[in-house]
Amino acid sequence: MQLERYLARIGLPAAPVTDPEGLARLQRAHRLAIGFENLDVRLGRGIAIDEASVFEKLVVQERGGYCFEQNRLLSDALSALGVPNRPLLARVWLGVVPDVVPPRTHVCLLATIDGEPWLMDAGFGGSNLPPLPMRDGAQAITPDGAAHRLVRTEGRGALAGEWKLERAGPSLATDGRAAAHDAWQPQYSFDLAEVAAEDLEQANHWTSTRPGTRFTTLHIASIVLENGFAALTDRELTVYRESGAEKRSVTDLHDYRETLRSIFRIRLSAEEVERLPLFA
């Protein structure tokens, strides 16, 4: 981890204090600067989640990535700052039909801050999510007007049982999978069981190759904005801010590439955009 280069990539002039406020600023800066995307999956490329590959893609090449990449980068940065952390695997409940149990295809982080466990997540593409202390009922409000809370649930999860992350707020400040109402909605669930590197490799491989899933059939990009959220699914763009929401369809190759760069801060070459199945 080249910490200074990472901090420059996310727009921080210096390393933050490693208290809850400082690390919340770090995660927010990361989310404002590095877009969520699955475009390498659609280009037929493998998703590498080792430290060097993730740093090269997200920092040097100024690309985005999905949770296994984003939270690997955040984890390496936290470790460089001396903040103990480890990965957790989660089930994403957004858009899941009743009676279906989704697989563990999301990775988030358990960080120890000032001696206390916190949930940190720079790789949840569905909406904005701030760091939360691991306490039943812990809540936080984000600048997009949404509330977030952790709920301890009954279950067979290892160690401290199972937890559920919920969100309540404007549905337009998400990637489109949220229900239209503003009431509490489940985002993902997890337990605190130890996760091995092989577990991450397996989940990453399933997520990037499983036929018929969201990541292998759609072109996805999202990013946190100062007071909102932007999402692009195939050609459909939604940009939500306090002043309102803009929706439009991306028209062509040039418009798509410029939209990726200007809104989602994702740099893709013209040749790469042309190779996407969306334009094949």
C-alpha positions in Angstrom: 0.0 0.0 0.0 1.4 3.3 -1.2 -0.6 5.3 1.4 0.3 8.8 0.1 -0.7 7.8 -3.4 -4.0 6.3 -2.2 -4.8 9.5 -0.2 -4.1 11.6 -3.2 -6.4 9.4 -5.3 -9.3 10.1 -2.8 -8.5 13.7 -2.3 -7.1 13.8 1.2 -4.0 15.9 1.8 -2.9 13.9 4.8 -3.6 10.8 6.7 -6.7 11.2 9.0 -6.7 10.7 12.7 -7.7 7.1 13.3 -10.7 7.8 15.5 -14.3 7.3 14.3 -14.6 10.8 12.8 -11.3 10.6 11.0 -12.0 7.2 9.6 -15.5 8.2 8.5 -13.8 11.0 6.5 -11.5 8.5 5.0 -14.3 6.2 3.9 -16.4 9.0 2.6 -13.5 10.4 0.6 -13.0 7.0 -0.9 -16.6 6.7 -1.9 -16.7 10.2 -3.4 -13.6 9.5 -5.5 -13.7 5.8 -6.6 -16.8 4.6 -8.4 -18.4 1.2 -8.0 -18.5 -0.8 -11.3 -18.5 -4.3 -12.8 -17.3 -3.4 -16.3 -14.3 -5.7 -16.3 -16.7 -8.6 -15.8 -18.6 -7.5 -18.9 -15.3 -7.2 -20.8 -14.6 -10.8 -20.0 -11.7 -10.1 -17.7 -11.0 -11.8 -14.4 -11.3 -9.8 -11.2 -8.1 -10.0 -9.2 -8.4 -9.1 -5.5 -4.8 -9.3 -4.4 -3.3 -6.1 -3.0 -1.1 -5.1 -6.0 -3.8 -5.8 -8.6 -6.4 -3.8 -6.8 -4.1 -0.8 -6.2 -3.0 -0.8 -9.8 -6.6 -0.8 -11.1 -8.4 1.5 -8.6 -5.6 3.9 -7.8 -3.1 4.0 -10.7 -5.5 3.4 -13.6 -8.3 5.5 -12.0 -10.9 2.8 -12.5 -13.6 1.7 -10.1 -14.5 -1.8 -8.9 -17.0 -3.8 -6.9 -17.0 -4.8 -3.3 -14.1 -7.3 -3.3 -11.9 -4.7 -4.9 -13.1 -1.6 -3.1 -12.9 -3.1 0.4 -9.6 -4.8 -0.3 -8.2 -1.3 -1.0 -9.8 0.2 2.0 -8.6 -2.7 4.2 -5.0 -2.2 3.0 -5.3 1.5 3.7 -6.6 0.9 7.2 -3.8 -1.6 7.9 -1.2 1.0 6.7 -2.8 3.4 9.2 -2.5 0.9 12.0 -6.2 0.1 12.2 -6.9 -3.6 12.8 -9.5 -4.9 10.4 -10.8 -8.1 8.8 -13.3 -9.0 6.1 -16.8 -10.3 6.7 -19.1 -12.0 4.1 -22.7 -10.8 3.7 -25.9 -11.7 1.9 -27.4 -8.9 -0.1 -31.2 -8.7 0.3 -31.9 -5.9 -2.2 -34.4 -7.0 -4.8 -34.5 -10.6 -3.5 -37.9 -12.3 -4.0 -39.6 -13.9 -0.9 -38.4 -17.3 0.2 -35.0 -17.0 -1.6 -31.8 -16.9 0.5 -29.1 -15.1 -1.4 -25.5 -16.3 -1.4 -22.7 -14.5 0.5 -21.5 -12.4 -2.4 -20.7 -9.1 -0.6 -17.6 -8.3 1.5 -17.5 -5.6 4.2 -15.0 -4.9 6.9 -14.9 -5.2 10.7 -12.5 -2.6 12.0 -11.3 -1.9 15.5 -11.5 1.8 16.2 -10.6 3.2 19.6 -10.9 -0.3 21.0 -14.4 -0.9 19.7 -15.7 -2.9 16.7 -17.1 -0.9 13.7 -18.6 -1.9 10.4 -16.9 -0.1 7.5 -17.8 -0.6 3.8 -16.5 1.3 0.8 -17.8 -1.2 -1.6 -21.6 -1.3 -1.3 -22.9 -0.2 -4.6 -26.5 -0.1 -3.7 -26.4 3.2 -1.8 -24.3 5.4 0.5 -23.3 3.7 3.8 -21.4 5.3 6.6 -19.2 3.5 9.2 -21.4 2.2 12.1 -20.4 1.0 15.6 -21.3 -2.7 16.1 -24.2 -2.0 18.5 -27.7 -3.2 18.2 -29.8 -0.2 16.9 -26.7 1.9 15.9 -27.9 4.6 13.4 -26.4 7.3 11.2 -27.7 9.8 8.7 -26.0 10.4 5.3 -26.1 13.7 3.3 -28.5 12.1 0.8 -31.2 12.2 3.5 -31.1 8.5 4.3 -30.9 6.8 7.6 -28.9 3.6 8.2 -29.0 1.2 11.2 -27.6 -2.1 12.4 -30.0 -4.6 14.0 -29.0 -7.7 15.9 -31.1 -10.6 14.6 -31.7 -14.1 15.8 -29.9 -16.8 13.9 -27.2 -19.4 13.9 -24.4 -17.1 13.0 -21.0 -17.7 14.5 -19.5 -15.7 17.4 -21.8 -12.8 18.1 -24.8 -14.0 16.1 -26.2 -12.4 13.0 -26.6 -8.7 12.1 -28.8 -6.9 9.5 -28.1 -3.6 7.9 -31.1 -1.5 7.1 -31.7 1.7 5.2 -34.7 4.2 5.2 -34.8 7.1 2.8 -35.4 8.3 -0.7 -35.3 5.3 -3.1 -33.8 7.5 -5.9 -30.7 7.8 -3.8 -29.9 4.1 -4.5 -28.9 2.0 -7.5 -32.6 1.4 -8.3 -33.2 -1.8 -6.4 -34.9 -0.2 -3.4 -38.6 -0.3 -3.0 -40.4 3.0 -3.6 -41.3 3.7 0.0 -39.0 5.4 2.5 -39.5 2.9 5.4 -36.7 0.7 6.7 -35.5 -1.8 4.1 -32.9 -4.6 4.5 -29.7 -4.1 2.7 -27.5 -7.0 3.7 -27.0 -9.4 6.6 -23.8 -10.9 8.0 -22.2 -12.6 11.0 -18.8 -12.2 12.5 -17.3 -15.5 11.5 -13.7 -15.5 10.4 -13.3 -15.3 6.6 -10.3 -16.9 5.0 -8.6 -15.6 1.8 -10.0 -18.7 0.0 -13.5 -17.8 1.1 -13.0 -14.4 -0.6 -11.6 -16.0 -3.8 -14.5 -18.3 -4.0 -17.1 -15.6 -3.5 -15.4 -13.3 -5.9 -15.2 -16.0 -8.6 -18.9 -16.8 -8.2 -19.9 -13.2 -8.3 -17.9 -12.4 -11.4 -18.8 -15.6 -13.4 -22.2 -17.0 -12.4 -24.4 -16.8 -15.5 -27.7 -14.9 -15.2 -26.8 -12.7 -12.3 -26.8 -8.9 -12.0 -23.1 -8.7 -12.4 -22.8 -10.9 -15.4 -25.8 -9.6 -17.4 -25.8 -5.8 -16.7 -23.4 -2.9 -17.0 -23.3 -1.3 -13.6 -21.8 1.9 -12.2 -22.6 3.9 -9.1 -21.0 6.6 -6.9 -21.7 8.6 -3.8 -22.1 12.4 -4.5 -21.7 15.2 -2.0 -25.4 15.4 -1.3 -26.7 12.4 -3.2 -26.0 9.4 -5.3 -25.7 8.4 -9.0 -26.4 5.1 -10.6 -26.0 3.9 -14.2 -27.5 0.5 -15.2 -26.8 -0.3 -18.8 -27.9 3.0 -20.5 -30.2 4.3 -17.8 -28.8 7.0 -15.6 -30.2 8.4 -12.4 -28.5 11.3 -10.6 -30.1 12.2 -7.2 -29.3 15.4 -5.4 -31.0 17.4 -2.7 -32.4 19.7 -5.5 -34.1 16.7 -7.2 -33.4 13.7 -9.5 -32.3 13.7 -13.1 -33.1 10.6 -15.2 -32.0 10.1 -18.8 -30.8 7.4 -21.2 -27.2 7.4 -22.4 -27.2 7.8 -26.2 -24.0 6.4 -27.7 -20.5 5.3 -27.1 -19.1 8.8 -26.6 -21.9 9.8 -24.2 -21.4 6.6 -22.2 -17.6 7.1 -21.9 -18.0 10.7 -20.9 -20.7 9.9 -18.4 -18.4 7.3 -16.8 -15.6 9.8 -16.5 -17.5 13.0 -15.5 -20.0 11.5 -13.0 -18.6 8.2 -11.9 -14.9 9.1 -12.1 -14.2 5.9 -14.1 -11.6 6.1 -16.9 -12.3 3.6 -19.7 -10.7 3.9 -23.1 -12.8 4.3 -26.3 -11.7 0.8 -27.4 -12.8 -0.7 -24.1 -16.2 1.0 -24.3 -16.7 -0.2 -27.8 -16.0 -3.8 -26.7 -18.7 -3.7 -24.0 -21.7 -6.0 -24.9 -23.9 -2.9 -24.4 -22.5 -1.6 -27.7 -21.4 -4.8 -29.5 
